[in-house]
Amino acid sequence: MGFFSFTQELAMDLGTANTIIINNDEIVVNEPSIVALDRNTNKMVKVGEEAKLMYEKTNDNYRVIRPLRDGVIADFYACEQMMRGLIKNAQKRNHLFTPSLRMVIGVPSGSTEVELRAVRDSAEHAGGRDVYLIFEPMAAAIGIGEEQLEAGMDPKDCLNVEAPEGNMIVDIGGGTTEIAVISLGGIVSNNSIKIAGDDFNKEIREYMARQHNVKVSERMAERIKIHVGSALTDLGDQGPEDYVVHGPNRITALPMEVPVCYQEIAHCLEKTIASIETAVLNALEKTPPELYADIVHNGIYLTGGGALLRGLDKRLTDKLSIPFHVAKDPLLCVAKGTGVALKNVNRYSFLMR
């Protein structure tokens, strides 16, 4: 792709929490899906990591927005500005002309026509000429297959979305949990629920307020989840150390210091994780018996940021008696799969125009 290149190809995983852009098999952007706008002019001030530093810390001159909620575009203008900013960051080279963009974007499998249209329109407004959409569980499955190949597995044993066998993907993102059974390059049965990482944070905030009387911000809840988040109350030697939370008392507004252990977080996330278990069971119920047999044999693949929750794979394995495998790099699976789809635009019939 040189100085006179007229077309640039980008693969984008437009997530509720993070947006990842791949160009030429390289991850060129991996930033939070946040944008800061000037209140007076409505112009973009900062995007991604820099905007995240401003989140929950702004004055009246700025609006810091997460344009996606529950996997869906909630603020169309902000999303368009964010995509523009991130695409600009991805185009580091100086082009004599602005290249026209061919893009493949990952979208939730439960998206309605209107929601798909919103993503497509945002991409076109941000400079995309040729825009293809791919369902996230499908992209995650392609990404897992690619990871297995890179790890040196026999190609016959790698996950192949076009093969006549059933594979099940559970992608726990920031806004949605996508559960899909894939066979012959298509989604056989899927279940998309709006319960995911953001709900974990919400539960943690409510628990801290209820149990410890301490006010916790969204970012602090995220840090608690990363440091001591767990799906099991007993992790043995693998358990993390307690995490100290600082915040104001809800009643007196005096500063508090509260140590939080992983057992507490496991209790407070119980309900949300149970909802994900039920959703997986519902998807399995709708699966034809032949594909069900394949899934029991191959196991179920966990991807997305939620897959990093300690003990989640073990808990699901014990509950459903089907082995769960966490992908090698769960946060990047969808992006990698979208990158592979970009190279095979003409071959993959499941891409949507």
GIHUHU-V383070 format. One line per field, one symbol per residue. psi: psi as a letter, one per 40 degrees, with the letter a starting at -180 (. if undefined). Layout:
BEGIN
psi=???
END
This chain:
BEGIN
psi=hadehdhhhhhhggiddihhhhhfeihdhgiigiihihddeeihdiibdddddeheeiaeeihhihehhfeihdhdddddddddddddddgdihidihiihhihhhiieeiidddddddddddddeehdhhiihhdddddddddddddddeeihddeihhdeifihhhhhhhaddihhhihhiffihdiihhifhadddddddddddddddefhhhiddddddddddehieiehebeehiiihhhhiihddeeiiihhhhidddddddeddddddddddddddddehiddddddddddihhhiiddeehheddddddddefhhhhhidgddeddddddddddefdddheehh.
END
